[in-house]
Amino acid sequence: MSARRSQAMRHGIRGFSAGVAVTLMLFVLASAGVVWVYSGMIAQERWPIRWLEIDGSFERVSAEQVRASLAPLVKGSFFTVDTGLMRKEASDMPWVAVVNIQKSWPDTIQVTVHEHTPVAHWVDDYLIDADGQRFSVPSAREIQGLPWLESPEGQMELVFENWKKFDDRLVLIGQQLERLMLDPRGSWSARLSGGTEVKFGKGDIFKNLDMLVSTWSGLMRGQDVPPVSVDLRYTNGFAVLWPQNIDAIAGNYGEKN
């Protein structure tokens, strides 16, 4: 019995050793395969990027500028080129709002650039785009034809939204906002495209705006130029100052808001 048991054990050990050897061999072969595949993936000469396509509705940035900025970053193979770094590089360019980068098999990178569309000036030489996002570019202050919006810190979104509502109503009287301001005390004022300074106060500013719009044609009857200022901070009326008369011509005066 002992001889048979010893012989069985020897066969078992040999079988176990053979199994371990086969397993190790398979592991080595698999590892070599992974290394071979990875080496092929990262080898630039095997899967090089041959085309860098730049697309976008370019107005303030050119495709040539974007290409010159990104071309030095096209390194490695199709599988390893750092599109994240390319996206960051393009996003840091002035006027660039969003950058989309995609790989197209087998040798192309497609870059789509979306620019900021400025709609208003903001404090500290910033601009606001059509989506209400603040951004900065060189010589922003020199850009003409945009209204100026001002407010204390943290109130930009409110001023931006109110500016759009103001302009939608002022167009009814042929006016636009050149400037809209919210001061630290919460009082609103504006300058219209005709040069009129308007004080809306703190209360229901849209009620005051509607009063201005509804009475504008009456105010302008017989007048060659718009008023210098309109003060809407009264409970029951408003005050108007005309360029030919420094005295305020008042509506039904009440207490100021």
Helices and strands as residue ranges (DSSP letters): H 2-42, E 51-56, H 63-70, G 71-73, H 83-91, E 96-104, E 108-115, E 118-122, G 123-125, E 126-129, E 134-135, G 140-142, E 148-150, H 156-170, G 171-173, E 177-182, E 188-192, E 197-201, H 205-220, E 229-231, E 239-242, E 245-250
